[in-house]
């Protein structure tokens, strides 16, 4: 089994607006601890960085996969903090194998998570794109709502799969 421990962040000032727009209970998810509210008006990279440090005190973090186009400052900061950070592309070449692995794990019941309603919602929103060669990836463009957790899970699985000393079916994946 692969065990996941998801963390999601939302700017405090956007909780009610997003809840109304997305028609999901963001305030309830924050109250229940499934979603972390931050003080910023946008994605709070420092809140994410602090959470990673907190998790590093509990877990042995081998690598951190980061979208190389959208988090360069966070990548630089985490590397300076001593973490192994790997840029991870969002195209078919990077995403296809872990997306297929995720699908297999879901079908076989090999993916365990703490029944996180945010992750469940994102999973239900996910639409997969396929290219002419049969490669697949989660599509933010075609999905009905947010799917960032599924994309992050694919990235984490991709890095677990790339580490030959790890058995992706017998590890913890934090995203």
C-alpha positions in Angstrom: 0.0 0.0 0.0 1.0 3.6 -0.6 0.0 6.0 2.1 -0.6 9.6 1.2 -0.8 12.6 3.6 -2.2 15.6 1.7 -1.9 19.2 2.7 -3.9 22.0 1.0 -3.5 25.7 1.4 -6.0 28.6 0.8 -5.7 32.3 1.4 -7.9 33.2 4.4 -9.4 36.2 2.5 -10.6 34.0 -0.3 -12.3 31.2 1.7 -15.9 32.5 1.5 -15.6 33.7 -2.1 -14.1 30.4 -3.3 -16.7 28.5 -1.3 -19.5 30.4 -3.1 -17.8 30.2 -6.5 -16.7 26.5 -6.3 -19.8 25.4 -4.3 -17.7 23.5 -1.8 -17.4 23.9 2.0 -14.0 25.6 2.3 -14.8 27.1 5.7 -15.8 23.6 7.0 -12.7 22.0 5.5 -10.5 24.7 7.3 -12.3 24.1 10.6 -11.9 20.3 10.2 -8.2 20.7 9.4 -8.4 19.4 5.8 -7.4 22.8 4.4 -4.8 25.3 5.9 -5.9 29.0 5.8 -3.0 31.4 5.3 -2.8 35.2 5.9 -1.7 36.1 2.4 -3.8 37.1 -0.5 -2.2 34.6 -2.9 -0.6 31.2 -2.6 1.7 31.6 0.5 5.0 30.0 -0.4 6.4 30.7 3.1 3.5 28.9 4.7 4.2 25.9 2.5 7.9 26.1 3.3 7.2 26.2 7.1 4.8 23.2 6.7 7.6 21.3 4.9 10.0 22.1 7.7 7.4 20.9 10.3 7.0 17.6 8.3 10.7 17.2 8.0 10.9 17.0 11.8 8.4 14.1 11.7 9.3 12.3 8.5 12.4 11.5 6.5 11.8 13.6 3.4 13.8 12.1 0.6 12.8 14.6 -2.2 10.4 17.4 -2.9 9.0 17.6 -6.4 8.1 21.1 -7.5 6.5 22.4 -10.7 9.7 24.0 -12.1 7.7 26.8 -13.8 5.6 28.1 -10.9 7.6 27.8 -7.7 11.2 28.8 -8.5 11.6 30.9 -5.3 10.2 28.1 -3.1 12.6 25.7 -4.8 15.6 28.0 -4.2 14.6 28.5 -0.5 14.1 24.8 0.2 17.4 23.9 -1.5 19.1 26.5 0.7 17.4 24.9 3.7 19.0 21.6 2.8 16.2 19.7 1.1 16.6 17.8 -2.1 14.3 19.6 -4.5 13.5 18.3 -8.0 11.8 20.3 -10.7 8.9 18.3 -12.2 7.4 19.1 -15.6 3.7 19.1 -16.2 3.7 17.6 -19.7 3.1 14.1 -20.9 6.7 13.0 -20.6 6.8 13.6 -16.9 3.1 13.0 -16.0 2.1 9.9 -18.0 3.8 7.1 -16.1 2.7 8.4 -12.6 -0.8 9.2 -13.8 -1.2 5.6 -15.1 0.4 4.3 -11.8 -2.1 6.4 -9.8 -5.0 5.0 -11.9 -3.8 1.4 -11.3 -3.4 2.0 -7.6 -6.9 3.5 -7.3 -8.5 0.6 -9.2 -6.6 -2.0 -7.0 -7.2 -0.2 -3.8 -3.5 0.3 -3.2 -3.6 4.0 -2.4 -4.5 4.9 1.2 -5.3 8.4 2.4 -7.1 9.8 5.4 -10.4 10.2 3.5 -9.5 13.8 2.9 -12.6 15.5 1.4 -10.5 18.1 -0.5 -8.6 15.3 -2.2 -11.8 13.4 -2.9 -13.3 16.5 -4.5 -10.2 17.1 -6.6 -10.2 13.5 -7.7 -13.9 13.8 -8.8 -13.0 16.9 -10.8 -10.1 15.3 -12.7 -10.3 14.8 -16.4 -7.4 13.1 -18.1 -6.0 14.2 -21.5 -4.4 11.6 -23.9 -2.0 12.3 -26.7 -1.8 10.3 -30.0 0.9 8.0 -28.5 -1.4 7.0 -25.5 0.4 9.2 -22.9 -1.9 10.7 -20.3 -1.9 13.5 -17.8 -4.5 15.2 -15.6 -5.8 18.2 -17.5 -6.4 21.5 -15.5 -7.9 22.9 -18.7 -10.5 20.2 -19.2 -11.3 19.5 -15.5 -14.4 21.0 -14.0 -12.8 22.5 -10.9 -9.4 22.4 -9.1 -7.2 19.3 -9.4 -4.0 20.5 -7.9 -3.9 17.7 -5.3 -4.1 15.1 -8.0 -1.3 16.8 -10.0 0.8 17.0 -6.8 0.1 13.3 -6.1 1.2 12.3 -9.6 4.4 14.3 -9.1 5.1 12.6 -5.8 4.4 9.2 -7.3 6.7 10.1 -10.3 9.6 10.9 -8.0 8.9 7.7 -5.9 8.9 5.7 -9.1 12.2 7.4 -10.2 13.9 6.3 -7.0 14.8 2.7 -7.7 15.6 2.0 -4.0 12.0 2.8 -3.1 9.0 0.5 -3.7 6.2 2.8 -4.7 3.7 0.2 -3.4 5.3 0.3 0.0 6.0 3.9 0.9 4.5 7.1 2.3 3.9 10.0 -0.1 3.3 13.4 1.3 2.0 16.2 -1.0 
